[in-house]
């Protein structure tokens, strides 16, 4: 079964577009001339407070999410919003924040300059959202590198005409792609070019490609919030009736004695991170235990959820 075409358009430099991408629809973002970064954000179409979160996506899938990965929403929702169906380049970025007017004025002296934050803000203004509602973007086709000293650098890209990424909506979303405004950086090889946007109804093969995900109790919606009401005023005032209800507080600790043989104690002494824990054998043993547990029982030491477990 082939896809049914819904819409297509050219996104010109300096612009972005809010697209109502419904569950089961596919958005392709395609290079027209090549070498163009595209910033992307997404909101739950029925609850704008749920939005795509680069931090959670980065934690689960690493610095360069690509085909076979998900785009996740921010805590406490943490739902898979979109599935990455296709990626002909395989280099994307979730490290760098969107470029902004402040960046160009502070770094280059340009008071008025095309920038991703303002483009995103203007595109989503069609749906009543404000500049405060813009969040860190998923940067498609952007090549970045983590340096040995921990800093991050932008590298020139080599995407070609026709290169593309495809996203399958797993819920109704407002998808907001924009042509990155960084024409004085390596992000898009020092130029701004148009990109093509195409929306289809997903085929059966598209839908079948999405891996099953567990549904966890910790994926909460507003109906589970202690305060489900969105603030309507900007000024912050303390609620005089507020009483804290933190989870598992007060924290209680209990000693647990671990008997070690002489050989085991010698092994602990060799493995203990004395640079971190000094002579605190209990802290060193706890570190060793949980590091082993991460390696043995987590799909990744960063706490990525398993794609195969049953719902909890």
N, C-alpha and C positions, 0 to 999 in steps of 0.2 A: 504494500500500500504506500503510495507516494504522499508527500506533504501537500496540504492545500495552502496556496499563497493567500495571505491576509493583507499585507501592505509592504511597500518598499519606498525608500526615500534616500536622498543624499544629504548627509549632515555636513554643512559647510564649516570651514574654519571659523572659530569665534562663536560657535553655537552649540547648543545641546538640545535634547528633546525628551520630555517625559512621555513614556509609552506605557499604556495599560496592557501589560503582558499577562494574560490570564493563564490559570493553571492548564498545563497541557499544550501551551504554545511555545514556539522556539524563536529566539531572537538571534540572528546572525549579524555580527559586526565585521565588516569586510574592508580590507584595504583597497582603495581606488588607485592611488599612485605608489603606495608603499611607504614604509618608514614613519608611520604616524601613530603616536600613542593615543589611546582613548581612555579617558577616565570614566568610571562607571559607579553608580550607586543604585540602590533599590530599597523600596519601602513596601511593607505589607499594604496592599491597596485599601484594605478595610481597617487598618490600624497603623497610622504612620509612626507610632512610637516603636514599632518593630521594624528594624532596618538592618541592612547588610552590614556585617561587622568584620573588618579586615583582621582585627586581632584574633578573633575566634577562628576565622578561616586560616590564618597564618599558623596558629597553634596546631590545628588539625592536619593541615596539608603542606606546611613548610613555606619557604619564601617564594616559591614559584608555582602556585596552583595551576593546574592544566586539565586537559580532558580526563575524565574519570573522577574528578573531585567535585565537592559541593561548595556553594557560597552560603555561609551560615549567618544567622541573625545574632544580634548582641544578647548578652545575658540580661534578664533571666530567661528570655524566650529560647534562644539557642536552637532554632529550628533550621533545617536545610531549606533555603528559600529557592535556590536554583541549582540545577545540575549542569556541570560542564560537559557538554556532549562532544564537542570537537575543538581542536586547536591545531592549526597547520604550522604554527611557528614554535610553540612550546616555551616561550619566554614571556612571563608576566610578572608583575610586581605588586606586593602587598606590604612593602616596607616604607615607601615614601608617602608622606601626606600629599594631598592635593596642593598645587601651587596656588598662591594667593596674591592679591594686590600688595600686601605687606612685603612679601618676598621680593617682588620686582622693584619696589621703591627702596627697600633697605639694601638690597644687593646691587642693584643696577641704576638706581636713581630715577626709575620710570614711575611717575605718579599714577598715570592711567595706562594700564597695560592689560591685554587679554589674559585672563587667568582662570583656572579651573573652578575655584570656589565661586567666583561671581557668575560664571557660565552656568554652573550647577544651580545656584540660587535663582537665577532668572528662569531657567528651564522648569524648575519645580514650583515657581511662583504661580504657574498656571493652575496648580492644584492647591493653592492657598498656603503653601509652606514658605517659611522665611529663611534668610541667610543662616540663622541659628540652627536650622534643621539639616544643613549640609553636613555630611559625615565623611571620614576618610574614605577615599575612593580605591576601588580595585583598578589598577593601572594595566590595561591590556597592551601587549606588544612592547612594554617598557622593559629594557634590559638593565638590571642592577647587579652589583657585585658587593659582597661583604668582604672587606679587607682584613688582613691578619690582625690589625690593631683594633678591630671592632667597628670601624667607620664603614659607611656605605657609599658607594660611588655609582654614578650613572654611566652606562656604556652606550655607544651608538648602536642602533638596531639595524637589522637587514631584512625586515619584512618586505614582501613583494606584492605587486598588484594581484588581487585575488586571494591572498592570505586572509584567514578569518578565524574567528572563534564563534561557537554556538552555545547558547544557554537555553535550557529547558526549564520553564517555570514550574515549580512544585507547589506553588500557591499563587493566588492572584497578587501581582506586584505592580508597583509603579517603577519601571526601569528607567533610569536616567543616564544615558551615555552622553558624553560630550567630547568634542575634539580638543585635546589638551592644548592649552594656550602657550606652552613653553617653546617659543621660537628662538630664544637666545641660549638654549641649553642643548645638550646632547640627546635629550629625551626623545625628540622626533627628528634628530639629525639637523637641527637648526633651521627648521621650516615648519609651516603649517599646511596640511593637505586635507582634502575632504575624505570622508569615509561613507560607506554604504550600509544602511540598516534594512534588514529584511525580516519580516515576521511571518511565520507559517503556523498552521495547525500541525502539531506533532503527528508523525506516523506511528503505527503500532511498533515498528522497530525502535523508534526513538524512545517510546515509553518503556519498552522492554529492556532498554539499556541501563536504566536507573537501578543501582543496587538497593536492596532492602536495607532500611535503617531501623534501629530500635526506637520505640517511643518510651521516654524515661519520665518518671514522676517529677524530676527537677526541671523539665521544660514547662515553665509556668506561663499562664496567660493572665490578663487583668482580673479575671474572676477569682484568681487565687491570691491577688495582692492584698495586703492589709489596708493599703490605700489605693483604690483603683481609679481615683478621680484625677484627671489632668489639671494642673494648676492653670487658672485663667488670668492670674495677675503676675506681674514680674517681680514685685518686691517679695522678699523672703521674710516670713515672720514665724516664730516658734509657736507650735500648737501647745497651749497651756495644759491640755488634757493628755498630751503624749506620755506614754509609758513604754520604755524599751522592752522589746520581746526578741532578743537575739537568740539564734539557734544554739543549743547546747551550752548556754551560759547560766550559771558560772561553770567554767571549765574545771573539771576535777582530775587530779593526777593521783595515780596509785603506783607504788614501787613494785617492780617485778624482778625477782632475783633470777639470774641466768647462771647456772653452774657450768663452768668450762673446765675441761681437762687441761693438763699442762701443755699438751700439743696445741689445743685449740687456743689457749691463751697466747701462746707464741705466735700463732697465725694471726690473731687479732692484733698483736703488737706490730707485726709486719705490715698489716693492711690498714691500720688506723691512720687517718689523716691528722697527724700530729700538728701540721701547720694550721689546721682548723680547730681541732679539739684539744690540743695539748695532751694532758694526762687523763682527760675525761673518757675513760673506756666505755662508759654507758652511752655517751653521745656518739662515739665512734662505731659501736656495735649497732646502734639504731640506724646510722647512716648506711652501714654495710647491708643490713637486713632490708631496708626499703629500696636501696639501689638494686639489690638482687630481685626483689619483688617486681619492681618496674620492668626490669629486663625480662623476667620470666612470664609475667602475667598481663602486662599492658601491650597493646599493639605498637605503641611508641612511648618512649620515656616522657614525652610532653603531655601525656594524658589524652591522646586522641581516642575518641569513642570507637569501639569495634563496629565494623560494618556488617558483622555476621551474627552477633548475639541476638537472642530473642528479647522482646520488650520486657522491661523490668517493672 
